């Protein structure tokens, strides 16, 4: 009889989920003009990696490029690649992705039911209502049909919890290993289950190796393929990688995000997204945690409820390190939020068993009703975001496919659709899919421009927003160049598919300095010189800026400099090129002279002092001398300056000049090394300017 009840409910769940899925997909097809378009550009990043994997080029986003780890899920890309090999190619790969998401969505609901429902009638009623509350929750249905790995990760978490609750520990270890492969934060699931089962079983089994292997697999493969154990997504999105802010400020942001996550869970609402769940669900879930803790203390066991609470705490802490923690209707939070359903179900059972049957059913029904209302909200959001992707990213990608040369490389912010549908090699300005670029995006327009301009994969065209992050400064400096096409779409409320309403295809205007130098802002050039920079104080804003300014003292045509600059309030250091013994390094520091500043040159102590005059709006070249025996150059600043780069020359051992017999003028107090004598001055009147040549003498 119990098995029949479970089977009947399973059929009911499938029918209900099927109706809701068809409802959402009909909205999506309507918004996509009859084609199944995914509501997120990020989905197409997975699609492109899957297409490349199916063609035998794993981890390679653009054919011929270096491998990158932009697909954060180790497990999801192979699943998509399987669909691609089975014939789900082009836009039809969306059907395969939606099929995976929908299947995981339905099985996750069944897992929630089985976690709560046992042999008793009351548990089956409460389990059924809680499972329906999950199916009727708009954010989960939206995520299931978004083409992302969200519900796959959700299923691995719930399956792990179910197997652990049933004391099927080898199976729990296996599912926890899949969690670690589905998402990097799944490593917490795997490690905690490993420790919990060791505690429960009091002995080591072969299955205990599975979580360890899973935890190590993705970092190890990343390291072997890309040279870095960290996925590119972490470098591009984590607050901890944002070197433009001091560590204490980064930790404050992470703590603020962590508290905000739990505050929104408590309220069931978000200031940005509005209502996404019933507040009663979270309150009951925390009650379920308390019951689990009490039971665990009595039995001296790590109960499934305690394990679930550990996951909530630790994974929410990990999510709080991401700038994207609240993006895409809580895409990163939804998998662990699914734990609220079984936890609340256990609390409702306790209420029923203590004589409050009507209260228990009433609370469960309230959760179902509130969650059901979100179905309407998220159906509209599913439609609206697909509409935006269809009429902006997809439209732009198709224009690029039809109008730009086949060998062109396009600089993009939204890298998924442009590569997968536009069929052009891309330069990912954010750095998910282009090697070594993520830090440049984080540090401002200066590093973004310099790294891009001198990169081996420098884009031939742009297809980007001009009004987000540091990109307005690139537009102001004229980097985007000639506009070729513009794609504007009205953004409905709660749009997450596009950053702004407008993206523009253009032909860039690069300024490439052919002279070899340390190009401050170009990450590759900085690495070649072992360059370091530091701040003594934060001026706010980005740590670098791109400038298009005239070069002071240059009278020829073409004296405008387009270059990135780091804003230095502390200092810089780097390794000098080798020169002959007894000679002197002749170093030219190029700066934007935005403000008066005093420079102290030398590592152990100041060897000399220089002054940057206040010339805002001009680029200034400052000549510096440095001893040949010094291999490391250091400079500190009192004030701040915008450092664009360093040029090097070797000055051979000089004969000591004699002082002038009758100097034209003598200046005192302007040099730390004695008087400054003006030896001679020559004037020459040209056609439209006066040329003055002055010779100086200094005892230093």
N, C-alpha and C positions, 0 to 999 in steps of 0.2 A: 504493500500500500504506500509506504514511504517512497519507494523507488518510482512508483507511478506518479506520485505528487511532484517529485523532483523533475520527472520527465515532462509532465504537463506544464510545469512552470517554465522549464527550459524552452518549450515550444512557444509559450506565451511571450517570453522574453525575445525570442528570435523574431516573432511576428511584429511586436512593438518596435524593436530596433529597426527591422526592415522598413516599416512604414516611415519612421523618422528619417532614415537614410535616404529613401526615395524622395521624400519631401525636400530635404536639403539639396540633393543632387539636381532636382528639377529647378530649384532656385539658381544653382550654380550654372547649369546649362543655359538658362535664360540670360544670365549676366554675361556668359562667355560666348554669346551669339551662336549657340548650338554646339560649341566645342567645350570639352571638359578642361577648363583652365584651373590651375591650383591658386589658392588665395594668397600665397606667399612666394616671393622671389626665391627665398631660401630653399624651397622645395626643389627648384630646378638646379641648385648646386648639387644636391644629392643625385638628381637625374643625370647630370653631366659626368660626375664621378662614376656612376653606374654604367653609363654608356662607354666610358673609357675602360672600365674594368671588363666589360663584356667583349671589348675589342683587344683585350690582352695588355692593357696599359694601366695597371692599378696605380692609384695615387697621383696620376698625371692628369691635370685639369685640361690643359691645352696640349695637343700633340706636339712633341718636340721640346716642351718646357721641362724644367726641373720638377721632381715630385714635390707635392705639398700635402698637408694634412688638414685641408679645409672641411672635409666631411667628418664631423665630430664623432658620429656613431660608427663604430667598427663593424657592427652587425648589419646595419640597415642597407648600406650600399651593395653588399653582395646579394641581399634579398631582391633589391631593385634590378641588379644586373641579371639575375635569373629571369625575371619577367621580360627584360629586354631581349634575352636570348630566345625566349619563348615566343617572341613576335610582338610584344607590347613596346613598339618603338615610336619615336616622335611624341606627339601629344597623347597618344594612346597609353603611354607609360603611366599617365595619370590614373587610368582605370586600375592598373595593377597596384599602384600605391594606395589608392582609395580602398581597394579590396583588402589589402593588408591591414590598413587602419580600421576598416569596418569589422573585420574578423577579430582583431584584437579588442575592439570596443565591446563586442558581444561576449567574447570569452571572459573579459575582465568583469563584466556584469555577473556572469555565471560564477566566477571566483568569489565575488563579494557575497553572493547568495550562499555559496557553500561554506564560506567562512563563518556565517551567522547561523544558517539553518542546520539543525542537528536532527535528533529523533523526535523532538517534541513539536506539538502543533504550534505553540506560541513562537518557537524559533523559526519555523517555516514561514509564518505570517510576517514576522518582523524582517526576516531575511529577504522575503519577497518584496516587501515595501522598500527596503533600503536599496535593493538591486534595481528596482524600478526608478528610485530617486536618482541613481547613477545614470541610467539610460536616458532619463528625462532631463539631464543637466546639459544645457546648451554648450558651455565651454568644452565639454568632453566630446560631444558630437562634432563640433567645429574642428577640434584638434584631430579627430579620427579621420575626417574627410579633407584635411589640409595637405595630405601627402607627406607629412613629417613623421619622425619616429616616436612621437609623443606617446601614443597608445601602445606601441610595442614595448617601450620602457615601462609603462604602467602595468602591462600584463606580466612582465617578468617580476615586478615587485610584488604584486598580489599573489602570483603563483608561488613565489618563495615563501611568503607569509603563510599561505595555506598549507604547503608541505611541512613547514616547521610546526604549525599548530597541530597537524596530524601526526607529528613525531616521525615523519618520513624524512629523516635527516639527510641521507644521501641524495634524495630528490631535491631537498631544499638547497643543498650545496650546489647541485647542478643548475637549478634555476637562478641562484645568486650569481653563478658564473656568467649566465646569460645577461643578467643585469649589468655586470661590469663591462660586457661587450656591447651592450645597447647604448650606454651613455657613460662618460668618464665618472660621473658622480655615483654610478652603480658600484664603483669600487668600495664605497662605504657599505653597501648592502652585502657584498661578498665577504668583506673582512669581518663584519659584525656577525654574520651567520657562521663563518669559520670559527670564531671565538666562542659563540654561544653553543654550537654543537659540540665543540671540544669540552665545554663545561658540562653539558648535559650527558654526553656519552662517556666522558672520562677516559677516552682512548682515541688513538689516531687511526683513521681509516683511509683507504686509498682515495675516497671521494673528497677528502680534505685538501687534496692537491688541486682540485678543479678551480676553486676561487683564486688561489695563488697564481695559477697559470693564466686565468682570465685577467686578473689585475695587471700582470706583467706584460700581457700580449700586446696591447695597443701602444704603450710607451716604448716597448722594445722594437716593434715594427716601425713606429714613427722615427726612432733613432736610426735604425738600419736604413730606412728609405730617405729620410729628410735630414738626418743629422741632429735632430732635436727630439727629446722625449716629450716635449709639450706640444699639444695640438695647436695649430695656427689660431683656432677660435679662442683659446685661452689668452694668447698674446694680444689678440685684437679686442677682446671684450672684458678682460679681467681688470678690476681696479688695481690689483696688486702689481700689474705690469705697467701701470701708468706712472712712469718715472718723472713726469712733469710735476707731480705733487709729492711732498715729503711723506715718508712712511707713516708718520702719526696721522696725517690728514687722510691718507688712504684707509687706515684702520677705522677712523671715525666714520667715514662713508660706509664701510662694510657693516659696522655696528648699526648705523642708522637704517640701512637696507634690511638688516636682520630684524630689527624691531618693527619696521614697517610691514614686513611680510607677516609677522604674527599678529599685528594689529588688524590687518586686512582679513586674515583668516578668522579672527574673532568676530568681526563685523559682517563678514560675507559680502562686503562691497569694496570697491576700489574707487578713488577719486577720478581715475581716468576711465575705467571700464564699467563703472556702476555695479549693479547687483550681479553676482555670478553664482551665488549659492545661499542657502539658508544659514543664518547665524546659529540656529539651533543645532545644526549638524556639527559644527566645531565644538560647541559647548558640551554636547553629549559625548563627542569623541574624547575630550579631555577627561570626562567622567569615566569613560572606558579605560583610559590610561591609569587613572587612580585605582580602579578595580583590579587591573592587571598587576600593578605594583603591590597592592595588598596581597593578592593571591600568590605572587612570586615570593614575597617575604615569608608567607606562611609555609609554602612548599619548598622554599629554598631552591627555586628554579628561575630561569630566565624565560618568562612567559612570552607568548607571541605579541601581547599588547605592549610589554616593556620594549621588546625588539622594535616594534612599530614606532614607538615614541623616540627611541634612539635614532631611527632613520629620519624622523621629522626634524629633530634638533640638528643633527649633523649635516644632512643634505640641505636644509634651509640655510645653514651657515655657509655651505659651499656656494649655493646659488646667490647669496648676498654679496659675494665677491665679484659678481658679474654686473656690468653696466646694463645688460639686457635682462636683468632679473624679473622685470615686470612686463617685458615685451610680449607681443602676440597673444594677448589675453591669457597671460600667465603660463605660456607654453612650457617654461622650465619648471614651474611649480606644480603643474597639474598631476604629474605621475605620483608624487608623494602625497598630494592632497587626496588622492584616491583612498589613502589609508583612513581618512575620516569616516568613510562609509562602514567598514567592518567595526571600527572602534565604537562608533555611535550605535551600531546594531547591538553590540555586546552590552552597552549601557541600557539600551531600551529593554533588552531581555531581563536585566537585573530589576528594572522598574516593574515589569510585568510580573516577575516571580515574587515580588514583594507586595503583591496585591493591587497594583495600580494598572490593571490591564487597559482600561479605557484611556488613561493618560499616555501609556506607552504607544498605543495605536494612534492616538490623536497627534502626538509629537511626530511619529513617523509619517502620517498623512500630511502634516504641515510641511515637512521637508519635501515630500513629493510635489505638493502644490507649488511651493515657492520655486523649486528647481524647474518645474514644468514651465513656469512663466519665462524662464531664461531661454527656453527653446525658441520662442518667438523673437526675442531680442537677437539671439545669435544666428537665427535663420536670415534675418535682415543683414547682419554683419557678414555672413558668409557670401551672400549675394553681392553686397557692396564692395567687398575686397576683391572678389573675382572680377567685378566690373572694372575696378581701377587697374588691376594687373592686365586685363585684356586691352584696355584702351590707352594704357601708357607703356608699360614694359614690353608687352607682346607687340603692340603696334610699332614701337621704336625698333625692336629687334627685327621685325619683318622689313622695315624701311632700310635698316642697315644691310640686311641680307640681299636686298634688291639693288642698293645704290652704291655701296662702298666696295673697293677692290677686294677680291677674295683673299689676298694675302695681307690685308690690313689688320692692324692690332688696335683694339678699342679700349681706351681707359674708362673704367666704369666704377660706380658705387654699388649698384644692384647687379651682381655678377652672374646670377643664375640664368635668368631668361635670355640675356644678351648672348651668352655663350651657347646655350642649348638650342635656342630657336634662331638667334641671329647668325649662328654658324661662323663666327669670327673669333680669332684669338683675342683674349682679353688681358688687360693689365688691371688687376684688382687693387684699387686705391686703398681699400680697407685692409687688405693683406691676407685674407682667408685663403686665396688660391694662387697668389703670386709670391714666390719665395722671398723671404727677408724684408717684406714691405710693412708688416703690421706695426712695428715700432714707429715708423715714419708717420703713419696716420695718427697715432696717439699723441705725437709731439708737436703738431701744428703745421701750418701751411708752408713754413720754411723747409722743414725736413721732408714734407710731402712732395714739394716741388723738386728740390735738389735730388732726392733719391729717384724720383721718376724721370727727371730730365737726363740723368747720367746712367740710368739703368740699361742693361743690355736689351730689355724688352720694352723700351720707351714706346708709348702708344703713338700711333699715327693720327688717331682721332679720339675725341671724347664723346661719351653719351652719358651725361651725368646731370644731377641737380647742380644749381649754382648758388643755393641758398641754405646749405646746412653745414654744420661743423666749421671747418676752416676753409671751405670751398669759396665763400664770398671773397676772401682775400686773394684767391687765385684769379677770380673774375676781375677784381679791382686792378690787379697787376697785368691784366691782359693775357694771361696764360691760355685761356680757352680759345682765343683767336676768333676765326671767322665762323659765324653760325651757319649751319647747313639745313637744319630742320629742328622744329620745336614740337614737343608733345605735351599738351595740356589736358588735364582731366580734373573735373570738379571733385574734391575730396569730401565724401559723406562723413558724418560724425562717426567717430570710433574706427577710422581707417588705420590699419596697421601695415598694409601692403606697400605703401609708398610714403617716403619721408615728407615730400611736398607735392604740390600739384603739377609741377613743371620739370621736365627733363629736356636737355638740349643736346643735339648732335653738332659737333663743331670740329674744325681743323685747328690744332694748337699752334701757338707761336712760341717756339723754344728759343732760349738764349744759351748757347753752349760755348763755354770758354775753352779754347783748344790748348791753352797753356797748362802744363801739369802743375797741380797745386793741391794742398789740403783743402778740399771743398767742405767747409763746415756746413752740416745739414745733410750731406750725402752720406748715408750710413756706410756704404761700401768704402768710400774715401776715408771716412773717419776710422774705420776698422783697420785700413792699411797703415795708418799712422799711429795706431793704438791711442786714439784721441779720447780724452775724457773732459767732461765739463761739469761744473757744479754751481749751485746757487747758494748765496748767503742769505738771501731773502726772496720771497715770492712777490712778484709784481702783479699777479693775477693774470688770467687769460692763458693763452698757449705759450709754450716754451720756445717756439720759433715762429718766424713770420717771413713771408715772401715779399720782396720789395722790387719795384721798378723805379729807379731813381737815377739822376745824372751823377757822373763821376766828377768830383771837385778837382779843378785844375786841368781837366781835359778840354781841349779846344777843337778837336777834330770832330767830324761827323760820326755818328754812331757811338757816342760816349755815354749812352744810357745803359745802365746795368740792370739786368733782371736776374735776381739771385735770392736764395733763401738765407736767412740769418738766424742764429741762435741768440736769444736774449740772455746775456751773461751778467749776473749780479755777484758771482763769486770768483770764478776763474776758469782757465783752460790749461790743459797740458797735453803734450804729444811727443812722440819720438822723432828726432830730427834725422834728415838724410845725412849720410856720412860725407865728410869733406876732408881735404888734405890737412895734415898737421901744421899748425902755425897760421892757418888761414882763419877767416871769420865767417860765420853764418850771416848773410844779409837776408833778413826776413822782412817781408812786407805784409802787414796786417791790414786786411780790407774790412772796413766797418761802415755801418750807417751811423753817422755822428749825431744821434738823436739827442744826446745830452752831454754836458761836460762830465768827463771822467778822468781819473788819474790811474795810470797803469803801473804796476810793479812787476818787473821782469826778473825771473830767477826762481829756482826751486827751493834751495836751502835758505837763501836770504835774497833780498832785492839787489840785483846787480846794477840795475838802472831804473830810472823813473821816466815815464812818458805821459803826455797829456793828450786827451782827445778833446778838441774844442767843440763847443756846441754849434753844430751846423745841421739842424734837423732838415730833412728833405734832400740831403746830399750823401753820396758815398765818398768815403775818404780813405786813401791809402797811406798808412803810417809805416815809415821805414824803421826797422829795429836791427840792432846788432847783437850777436850772441857768440860766446866763445866756442871755438871748435871742439874743445875737450869735453864740453857738455853734450851728452847724448839725449837728454830729456829737456824739453822746453816747457817752462811754466810761466804763467802770467796771472796776476791777481788784479782785481779792480776795486777802486773806491768809487762807488756809483754804479752805473751800468752802461753797457754798450751792446750793440747788435753785431755779432761776429759773423762775417760772411766767408772768411777763408784766409789762408796763409800761402804766400808765394816765396820761393826759395832761390837764392843765388849764392855762389861762393865767391867771397872777396879774398884775393890772394894777399899775402903779407905785404903791408904797405910801408913805404918810406915815410918817415915822420916829416910832416910839412913844417916850414918855418912860419912863425907868426908875422903878420903884415907889419911893415914899419910904421905906416900911418893908417890905422883903421878908419873906415868911414864912420862907424858908430860902435859903441861898446854897450852891451846889455848885461846887467847884473841880476842874479836871483832867478833866472829862467832855466838854469841847468844845475843839476847836482854836482857837476864836474867842472865848476869854475866859470869864468867869464865867457860870453859868446861875442866874438868879434866879427863885424861886417867888413870883409876884406875889400870887396869891390861890388859895384852895381853897374849894369849895362842896360840901356834902353834901346828898343827898336820898334818903330812905329810901322805896323803892318796895315793892310787895307782897311780892316774893320776892328782892329784891337791893338793894344799896346803890350808888347812882350818885354818882360823885365827878367833879367838874369842876375841872381845874387850869389856871391860866394861867401861862405862863412868859415870861421876858424874857431876851434874850441880846444882847450888844453887836454880834454879827455880823449 
